[in-house]
């Protein structure tokens, strides 16, 4: 198999940590058992080494917009910052444009610029940072623009943890909320990331119902993936599941090694680790 595609990757260099652009406090890092030697950030060159050792060809790098930046705890990683990293490593990274619905039409214009000028290949949404479920009307102009630009949008579904004790966020991302969105925008490619835990079966049902709804196995170590998700990815859902790490939450070398131990068939593994991402994000064209 050619190199894997990691569809969920965060910038986590010493600069982002120092500038408070990760949203993660020390308590969260300890809770997810993040190794102490990386908690201060990992330079891009070092992360590329991790990708190489894991056999990951390309990672999709999120220009995060974590809710309203005018609210305490909100933050962003500028599109231009992610664009610079992608431009320096064009064969290894592609950008994803974070969505902040509180910016109104300016946010829509920003999304258009990210795709048409910066070459970003998709959009990304954190509903919990916005405090709005995925089917809220404030997102609809962004969904419409994604359709117009012919790009997918991914969003965290399921519960969320307490990333920072300075701002505790509600879990608003029930996967069933994608149902109305997929009905209203049947051509929109929607990806529920983070497996939908604890509502994994609900996320699978959305993928089964709607031809353009997908899910990703990221943010949780594969050895702990729910059995229903592993079965879905191996069998009738093998065209609907993609690989991700949510780095720095999961190390890419660990993720790939644990997936290897799950005993996927060659076709299902090829689809999850690479081919589905190439098709959904149209990466062959890039």
ROMARGU-839366 format. One record per residue (C-alpha): residue number from 1; x, z, y negated. Coordinates in steps of 0.001 Angstrom, whole numbers, plus 524288, in hexadecimal, padded with zeros to 5 digits. Layout:
BEGIN
k:xx:zz:yy
NUM:X:Z:Y;
...
//
This chain:
BEGIN
k:xx:zz:yy
1:80000:80000:80000;
2:804A2:7FCF9:7F241;
3:805A7:8084F:7E8BF;
4:7FA54:8119A:7E677;
5:7F276:8123F:7D9D5;
6:7F020:81FD8:7D42C;
7:7E408:81E4C:7CBB2;
8:7E448:82C17:7C5B0;
9:7F107:8301C:7BF28;
10:7F375:83879:7B324;
11:7FEC6:8385B:7A9AA;
12:80590:8454C:7AC3A;
13:812C3:8445D:7A5CB;
14:81948:84F89:79E62;
15:8141A:8495C:791DA;
16:805D5:84A31:79620;
17:8078F:85834:79AD3;
18:80E72:85C4A:78E5A;
19:8041B:855AE:785D0;
20:7F8AC:85C12:78CDB;
21:7F39A:84EFC:791E5;
22:7F0E2:852D1:7A000;
23:7E5BC:85C99:79ECD;
24:7EBF2:864E7:7A97F;
25:7EFD4:87305:7A783;
26:7F927:87B18:7AFD0;
27:7EE0B:88184:7B753;
28:7E8D7:8744B:7BBC5;
29:7F65A:86FB5:7BFD4;
30:7F7C5:87BEC:7C81B;
31:7EA0D:87A6D:7CDC0;
32:7ECE6:86CB6:7D2E1;
33:7FA65:87124:7D76C;
34:801AF:867A8:7CECE;
35:81041:86909:7D1B1;
36:816AC:8710E:7C716;
37:8218F:8672B:7C510;
38:81800:85CCD:7C007;
39:80F17:8654B:7B7A8;
40:81694:861BB:7AB5D;
41:81496:85331:7ADCD;
42:81B7D:84835:7B50A;
43:82269:83D00:7ADE7;
44:81D57:82F52:7B0A2;
45:829C8:82B20:7B790;
46:828CC:836B8:7C0C7;
47:81A93:833B3:7C372;
48:81DF1:8259F:7C6A6;
49:82722:82B10:7D103;
50:81BB5:832A3:7D6D7;
51:8139F:82631:7D708;
52:81E94:81ECE:7DDAA;
53:8204D:8291D:7E837;
54:81194:8293B:7EA8E;
55:810B1:81A6D:7EB4C;
56:807F1:81975:7DF4C;
57:8094A:80C7B:7D862;
58:800C9:80F08:7CC77;
59:7F9FC:81A96:7C61B;
60:7EEA8:819CF:7BC91;
61:7F249:8227C:7B12A;
62:7E78B:8294F:7A998;
63:7E771:829C3:79AC2;
64:7DF3E:83622:79B70;
65:7D4C4:83945:7918C;
66:7D095:846F6:79530;
67:7C412:848B6:78D8B;
68:7C280:84A37:77EEC;
69:7CFFC:84C3F:778E7;
70:7C971:853DE:76DE9;
71:7C575:85E6E:7778D;
72:7CF18:868E6:77BA0;
73:7D5EB:864E8:78812;
74:7D2F7:85660:786B3;
75:7DEBF:84D8C:78778;
76:7E2CC:83F8D:78993;
77:7EE41:83761:78DDF;
78:7EE81:82BE8:78460;
79:7EC0D:81E85:789EC;
80:7F899:81A19:7835E;
81:80090:82424:78AF0;
82:7FB85:81F32:79809;
83:7FD2F:81130:79381;
84:80B7F:813E4:79070;
85:80DE6:81944:79E20;
86:806F2:80DA8:7A455;
87:80EB7:8042A:79C00;
88:81B82:80A8F:7A019;
89:8178F:809E6:7AE88;
90:80E01:7FE7F:7AF7B;
91:80EDC:7FD29:7BE3C;
92:80CB3:80BB2:7C0D3;
93:8021D:81062:7B774;
94:7F542:80B6B:7B1F3;
95:7ED39:81298:7A7C6;
96:7DFAB:818B1:7A827;
97:7D881:81B36:79B5C;
98:7D2D4:828D7:79A00;
99:7C50B:829DB:79480;
100:7C093:83370:78A0D;
101:7B215:830EF:78769;
102:7B280:83910:77B0B;
103:7BA49:82E73:77411;
104:7AEA3:8254B:77437;
105:7B121:81702:7717E;
106:7BF41:819AA:76DC1;
107:7C14A:81DFF:77BC5;
108:7BB41:81149:7807E;
109:7C454:80980:7779F;
110:7CFDD:8116B:77CC6;
111:7CBFC:80E13:78ABC;
112:7CB5C:7FFA9:78768;
113:7D8DB:8003C:78123;
114:7DE82:80759:78CF6;
115:7DA02:7FC70:795FC;
116:7DBDE:7F057:78D93;
117:7E890:7F431:786AD;
118:7EEF3:7FE56:78F77;
119:7EB0A:7F87B:79C7F;
120:7E474:804C8:7A1D4;
121:7DD68:8021C:7AE95;
122:7D268:80C17:7AE21;
123:7CC20:817AA:7A761;
124:7CC31:82622:7AAB6;
125:7C28E:83112:7A7B0;
126:7C2BC:83FDD:7A939;
127:7B458:843B5:7A806;
128:7B74F:85248:7A8B2;
129:7C016:851CB:79CBB;
130:7B4AC:84BA2:79573;
131:7AA7F:854E5:79B07;
132:7A1E1:84919:79DE7;
133:79DAA:84431:7AB43;
134:7A19B:8362C:7AEBD;
135:793E0:830FE:7AC36;
136:79367:835F8:79E20;
137:78FA8:82BD4:793EB;
138:79C17:82E12:78C0C;
139:7A3F3:8272E:796AC;
140:79B57:81B2E:79757;
141:7A232:81340:78C9D;
142:7AEEA:81534:7941E;
143:7A8BC:81117:7A0F7;
144:7A38D:804E5:79A58;
145:7B0EF:801BB:794B3;
146:7B733:80377:7A223;
147:7AD96:7F96D:7A767;
148:7B0DA:7F02C:79C4A;
149:7BF7C:7F1E5:79E81;
150:7BDBE:7F103:7AD52;
151:7C525:7FD9D:7B007;
152:7C1B5:80938:7B8AB;
153:7BFEB:81707:7B3C6;
154:7C3DF:822FC:7BB9C;
155:7BF2B:830C6:7B93F;
156:7C0D6:83E1B:7BF2E;
157:7B54B:841C4:7C7AF;
158:7B2C0:84E91:7CE90;
159:7B655:85BC6:7C92F;
160:7C1CC:85EB4:7C04E;
161:7CAC5:86A6B:7BFFC;
162:7CEE4:872C1:7B478;
163:7DA30:86AA4:7AF79;
164:7DC99:87349:7A3BD;
165:7D7D7:88127:7A1A4;
166:7D6B6:87DE1:79335;
167:7CB3A:874DD:7961D;
168:7C305:875A5:7A279;
169:7BB84:8693A:7A566;
170:7AE7B:86749:7AC77;
171:7AD63:85F14:7B8C5;
172:7A471:85422:7B420;
173:7A913:8492C:7BD04;
174:79F7A:8492E:7C852;
175:7A171:83C2B:7CF61;
176:792C7:839CE:7CF94;
177:793C6:837B1:7C0D9;
178:79A4B:82AA5:7C3CD;
179:78D8C:825DF:7C9B9;
180:786B4:822BF:7BCEE;
181:79321:81D24:7B700;
182:794C3:813D4:7C279;
183:78671:80FE8:7C14D;
184:787A7:80D34:7B2BE;
185:794D3:8063E:7B41C;
186:794F1:7FFF5:7C1A8;
187:7A0CD:7F7AF:7BE52;
188:7A8E3:80361:7B9B9;
189:7B37C:8078A:7C345;
190:7B262:8166E:7C3B9;
191:7BC69:81F02:7CA92;
192:7B9F3:82D50:7CD67;
193:7C731:833F1:7CE37;
194:7CA9C:8414E:7D3E9;
195:7C23C:83EA8:7E01F;
196:7B60B:844FB:7DA4F;
197:7B941:8524E:7E00E;
198:7B0EF:85A3B:7E2DE;
199:7A6E1:84F22:7E2B7;
200:7AEE8:8457E:7EAB6;
201:7A35C:840B3:7F2A3;
202:79C0D:83E33:7E5FA;
203:7A74D:835B8:7E139;
204:7A790:82E59:7EE14;
205:798FD:82BDD:7ECBE;
206:79B1E:825AE:7DF66;
207:7A58A:81CB1:7E507;
208:79C8F:81924:7F04E;
209:79108:8164C:7E74D;
210:797C4:80E8A:7DC86;
211:7A0BB:802FA:7DF03;
212:7A900:805D2:7D2F3;
213:7AAEC:8147C:7D4C0;
214:7B7C0:81915:7DAC4;
215:7BEEB:825DE:7DCEB;
216:7CCF6:82A9E:7DD6C;
217:7D42B:83495:7E590;
218:7DC0C:83B70:7DB18;
219:7DE5E:84912:7D57C;
220:7DD8F:84F3D:7E30C;
221:7E821:84F21:7ED63;
222:7E3FC:84590:7F810;
223:7E5A0:84FCB:802C2;
224:7DA39:85701:7FC57;
225:7D172:84B28:7FA1B;
226:7C362:84D71:7FEBA;
227:7C0DA:847D6:80C3A;
228:7B56C:83FBC:80742;
229:7BE58:83920:7FD60;
230:7C8E9:8363B:8076F;
231:7BEA8:8306B:8108B;
232:7B8EB:82830:8058C;
233:7C64D:8230B:8017E;
234:7C9B9:81FA3:80F7F;
235:7BD07:818F1:81301;
236:7B15D:8135D:80BD0;
237:7B6B6:81737:7FE72;
238:7C41F:81141:7FFC5;
239:7C10A:80715:7F546;
240:7BCE9:811D9:7EBCD;
241:7C800:81BCF:7EBBA;
242:7D4A3:81BB0:7E3EA;
243:7E0F2:823E2:7E3B2;
244:7E518:82CBD:7D8A0;
245:7ED08:838FB:7D665;
246:7E8CB:83E5B:7C92D;
247:7F72D:84132:7C701;
248:7FC01:84B84:7C3F3;
249:7F159:85245:7CBEC;
250:7F5A6:84B82:7D87B;
251:80376:846A7:7DACC;
252:8039A:83856:7DF19;
253:80D2A:83A8D:7EA41;
254:80498:8455C:7EFC1;
255:7F844:83D36:7EE3B;
256:7FD83:83161:7F573;
257:80381:8397F:8005E;
258:7F6C8:840DF:802A2;
259:7EEC8:83451:802B8;
260:7F809:82ED3:80CF2;
261:7F4F7:83ABA:81551;
262:7E636:83847:814B2;
263:7E6FB:82CE4:81E2C;
264:7E08E:82216:8164C;
265:7DFBF:814BB:81C94;
266:7E80A:80A14:81676;
267:7DCB2:80322:80FC2;
268:7D680:80F63:80A1B;
269:7E39E:81459:80543;
270:7E71B:80759:7FEFA;
271:7DA21:806FB:7F7F1;
272:7DAB7:81500:7F303;
273:7E8FF:8151B:7EF1F;
274:7E9A9:807BE:7E8B7;
275:7DFDA:7FCCA:7EA84;
276:7D3B5:80372:7E518;
277:7DAF7:80700:7D896;
278:7E020:7F928:7D724;
279:7D240:7F3F6:7D83A;
280:7CB03:7FE01:7CFE9;
281:7D4FD:7FE38:7C4DC;
282:7D83C:7EFB8:7C658;
283:7E69B:7F33C:7C6CC;
284:7EA75:7E65A:7CD1B;
285:7E797:7E01D:7C009;
286:7F155:7E938:7B941;
//
